[in-house]
Amino acid sequence: MFLLLSHLAMDSNDIGMSSPRSVPKGPPPAGYDAPVHPQLATPIGNHQSTLVQVLDVNLDAGLVAFKLINFVEGWSAMGIDPASCGYPGMEERPNSGVTLALFKVNEATVESWNVYALAMDDSECTPHAESEKRLAAAKKAFSDVGLDITRKPEGEKPDDQGVFTLGRSSVQTWSFKVSSQDESFLKWTGQEPGIGYAHTKNGLTMNGKVLVAFEETYETNGAGMTGTDFPRVWSADGKAIFLVRTWYFHMRGGLTEHWTFTPVVTLQ
């Protein structure tokens, strides 16, 4: 089981902090007022720093095997000193945790296994026997639906203009933001203008039609910022699944990231 656990370590195919956290900004495209997509699986994450990897994808069934490595940068002055649990395979980042997840994107569900807990104290480290038990449960769940977690398909990134070129299809990422002090804040949000807030909307558009859109009103005091972007896509035979990252930064809490996937999109 040690070898199986060691495969949970980071490798060159991980998606993480080097991925862009922004998409092209400007006036929203036609259809910007499309409703926020209601059918997304609950995101996983919520730590200061994360690396993620897709282990396998089944586009026909809408299934994704997913790995998340989360860690907190130590900051002694603020009393942040994550425990080094000595987890097998995590020697390069000993203060990390690992979660495996099975996304059923068309059903908007996710099942996850916290194989290695992210520990702030030695008492919070996951015992080896428990890690083995959780890993075995995750591997069985993947196998039961026909996913092969050794495949690790890389997917495709958007270009510098935020465009995914998928065969004959072109999918554009976009982002729009308005300050609560802007006179148009009421127009975009239905809320009266004020101080200390902003509203953002982000989405994917294909052939002038919004595929998915996300929006949030957030606090800007304390250098607050948030956004949603789409670091990768996996596509074949006219179908695609996009990775969705929502991130939030605030001086009081640092950076947190949450990850989920779109339902299967039919390309045109």
Secondary structure as UniProt FT lines:
FT   HELIX           2..6
FT   TURN            7..8
FT   TURN            12..13
FT   TURN            17..18
FT   TURN            30..33
FT   STRAND          44..47
FT   STRAND          49..58
FT   TURN            59..62
FT   STRAND          63..71
FT   HELIX           76..78
FT   TURN            88..89
FT   TURN            91..92
FT   TURN            94..95
FT   STRAND          96..104
FT   TURN            105..108
FT   STRAND          109..116
FT   HELIX           122..124
FT   HELIX           128..144
FT   TURN            145..146
FT   TURN            149..150
FT   TURN            160..161
FT   STRAND          163..166
FT   TURN            167..168
FT   STRAND          169..179
FT   TURN            180..181
FT   TURN            183..184
FT   HELIX           185..189
FT   STRAND          197..206
FT   TURN            207..208
FT   STRAND          209..219
FT   TURN            221..223
FT   STRAND          225..229
FT   STRAND          233..236
FT   TURN            237..238
FT   STRAND          239..250
FT   TURN            251..253
FT   STRAND          254..261
FT   STRAND          265..266
//
